[in-house]
Amino acid sequence: MNAMAMSSTSMPARRPDRALARWLLAVLTLLATMLTGSSAWARDDGDWQILNARYGTPQHNIDVTDQLKELARRDDRVRVTNGLFGDDPDVGRTKVLRIYARNRDGGSRVFEFREGSVIDGNDFTGWRRGDWGQGGSGGWDGPGGNDDGAYAILGARYGVPEASIDVTGRLRELARRDAKVRVTNDLFRDDPAVGRTKMLRIYARDRSGQVRTFDYREGAWIDGSQFTGWGRGDWGQGGWNGGWDGRPGSYNPDGYGPVQERLYIVRATYGSGGRAVDVTDRLRSISRGGILDVRVDNDLFGGDPAYGEQKTLRVTFTLGRGRQQTREVREGDRIRLP
């Protein structure tokens, strides 16, 4: 009985100790939270707000603002690599991550991090929160430096005066990725005038409403800094009639004939009687310059569809928007169109 009594009387003595321990634990937890929050606030509220980010070289670079934002939410420090952004915009060259930022006074600055270096998010406001990257033009030279030139693009064509293709959409696609673009056949996925030096012609309007053309020979670089909204791609939506010289149907200075008389092969066959092969694609590939002038023989089409017989090339074609015409040429003779 006495032991039980002693035990029961000793219990209340421990309750203040437990209450004190709980109070101390709560205070320590609160202090730790405040310290952690203060540290995070310091790390996440630097002097610069990020507008946008690009990775690559001046000639070939990509917008990585969204990828960087995603990475920043996970890490305070990020190492710059091709794998980080899932792409290598300029293979074989050392690339740079460019971060375009604005401080609290409105001043702008470009932060550069070479491939392999580490980005410290402490410099930037809201780094881990990701509430940045909502501004800037996206050009390599930064907001206002490469995307707000004096000319608005109306359209673009690639080729020669008598044989050219509209490349406005393709150029817009390229401009969103690169501040500078080099003019090549591969770039536009076509060669409208095989064997001839071609030109990219950009039609643009200045702020006063005057229209002018910018010509870039095959192999030259286009500098997007001259054009309004280059990197944004909000151009080329109309205002141009599509002609090389702005006057559809007019004659070209080189004297090759009207633009509207460009040759188009509708269908072509080569053979004899029931033994003939379709050679439409072959003739189209050698007439992209708007002219077909070749000798008709087996070598031209890579085989003899009717061995031992006299063969005939039959071509159905149009000139510009004109009606379909048909021309037949015997083996050994020459076909000239138009």
Rosetta blueprint (number, residue, H / E / L):
1 M L
2 N H
3 A H
4 M H
5 A H
6 M H
7 S H
8 S H
9 T H
10 S H
11 M H
12 P H
13 A H
14 R H
15 R H
16 P H
17 D H
18 R H
19 A H
20 L H
21 A H
22 R H
23 W H
24 L H
25 L H
26 A H
27 V H
28 L H
29 T H
30 L H
31 L H
32 A H
33 T H
34 M H
35 L H
36 T H
37 G H
38 S H
39 S H
40 A H
41 W H
42 A H
43 R H
44 D H
45 D E
46 G L
47 D L
48 W E
49 Q E
50 I E
51 L E
52 N E
53 A E
54 R E
55 Y E
56 G E
57 T L
58 P L
59 Q L
60 H L
61 N E
62 I E
63 D E
64 V L
65 T H
66 D H
67 Q H
68 L H
69 K H
70 E H
71 L H
72 A H
73 R L
74 R L
75 D L
76 D L
77 R E
78 V E
79 R E
80 V L
81 T L
82 N H
83 G H
84 L H
85 F H
86 G L
87 D L
88 D L
89 P L
90 D L
91 V L
92 G L
93 R L
94 T L
95 K L
96 V E
97 L E
98 R E
99 I E
100 Y E
101 A E
102 R E
103 N E
104 R L
105 D L
106 G L
107 G L
108 S E
109 R E
110 V E
111 F E
112 E E
113 F E
114 R E
115 E L
116 G L
117 S L
118 V E
119 I E
120 D E
121 G H
122 N H
123 D H
124 F E
125 T E
126 G L
127 W L
128 R L
129 R L
130 G L
131 D L
132 W L
133 G L
134 Q L
135 G L
136 G L
137 S L
138 G L
139 G L
140 W L
141 D L
142 G L
143 P L
144 G L
145 G L
146 N L
147 D L
148 D E
149 G L
150 A L
151 Y E
152 A E
153 I E
154 L E
155 G E
156 A E
157 R E
158 Y E
159 G E
160 V E
161 P L
162 E L
163 A E
164 S E
165 I E
166 D E
167 V L
168 T H
169 G H
170 R H
171 L H
172 R H
173 E H
174 L H
175 A H
176 R H
177 R H
178 D L
179 A L
180 K E
181 V E
182 R E
183 V L
184 T L
185 N H
186 D H
187 L H
188 F H
189 R L
190 D L
191 D L
192 P L
193 A L
194 V L
195 G L
196 R L
197 T L
198 K L
199 M E
200 L E
201 R E
202 I E
203 Y E
204 A E
205 R E
206 D E
207 R L
208 S L
209 G L
210 Q L
211 V E
212 R E
213 T E
214 F E
215 D E
216 Y E
217 R E
218 E L
219 G L
220 A L
221 W E
222 I E
223 D E
224 G H
225 S H
226 Q H
227 F E
228 T E
229 G L
230 W L
231 G L
232 R L
233 G L
234 D L
235 W L
236 G L
237 Q L
238 G L
239 G L
240 W L
241 N L
242 G L
243 G L
244 W L
245 D L
246 G L
247 R L
248 P L
249 G L
250 S L
251 Y E
252 N L
253 P L
254 D L
255 G L
256 Y L
257 G L
258 P E
259 V H
260 Q H
261 E H
262 R L
263 L E
264 Y E
265 I E
266 V E
267 R E
268 A E
269 T E
270 Y E
271 G E
272 S E
273 G L
274 G L
275 R E
276 A E
277 V E
278 D E
279 V L
280 T H
281 D H
282 R H
283 L H
284 R H
285 S H
286 I L
287 S L
288 R L
289 G L
290 G L
291 I L
292 L E
293 D E
294 V E
295 R E
296 V L
297 D L
298 N H
299 D H
300 L H
301 F H
302 G L
303 G L
304 D L
305 P L
306 A L
307 Y L
308 G L
309 E L
310 Q L
311 K L
312 T E
313 L E
314 R E
315 V E
316 T E
317 F E
318 T E
319 L E
320 G L
321 R L
322 G L
323 R L
324 Q L
325 Q E
326 T E
327 R E
328 E E
329 V E
330 R E
331 E L
332 G L
333 D L
334 R E
335 I E
336 R E
337 L E
338 P L
